[in-house]
């Protein structure tokens, strides 16, 4: 039995690695995708194209504009002098944000009256608009507090503060754990490791049996004494080894190139990756036993892949989905893999926390491999 599996594994390695295009797909393409996703997949909003319409043009209004510019989020690319030009920049998409201060802005501040600032925002992308508004709220709150304190100092120590002086009653200081700088890259890159390994392992295994049929080697295998379980193991082991190498390479690039922290146990990461690979390799082999051509296998792979990632929490939190959809995600292995990988990378948690997810992946992996083995038949159809 061991000898038959060993021969099958050697045959698979030769068959896969002999093709130059397959070598590129296995080792070069994941790295290219990681670099592209690492730079492109981010929810951080920076370089907000901002238009300023300052009708007051006083030190107070210029100080507010300077704070916007100095925050690192807002790129003030034009000062306008009329509403028509501001509207034109917003309409054609050149500007995302208009900040307008009317005449009398500084006078209202000096008199202790609320000074109004109009903000006009392109709300086409609601998520980006919400983030921009949160940036503005923090800057405006800081500016308001500083202005109030400065005004009270100028009044002298004998002046008692009144409710109209707009004192800030609470000094709130926040601290984010696990992702201190709130970098979305740190959140997405561990998930991209799962994404790339899933795609590679699914594509490889979904074409494993179909390829044997198309190139005409299935008849040769059928006349050997190899059993279905041995055949499935011989097909699975090479792809598992290749996928684990991809996990190692992608992890190294993510940590050392993109500076994503990995605070947990690396051995636990690879153990979890192995359990997850059982599910993806098993799913790919099931697809391969169903499909009759490699084109059908590829289409079935993407039909499985995209819903799995959309319902995994990769981009949208599972908790925000409708309750019925949340129940469906419990049979999605990608959901559990993302929890494990993000927990190991960012939180540094161990087996005592992640064992439920790992147990589910182990059960799913065994079930899919058994189903793939049962579906395989040593007869040509």
Helices and strands as residue ranges (DSSP letters): H 2-17, H 20-23, I 24-28, H 29-40, E 48-54, H 59-70, E 74-79, H 83-91, E 97-101, H 105-111, E 118-121, H 126-155, G 163-165, H 184-206, H 208-215, H 218-222, H 228-256, H 266-290, H 294-310, G 318-320, H 323-328, G 329-331, H 333-342, I 343-347, H 351-375
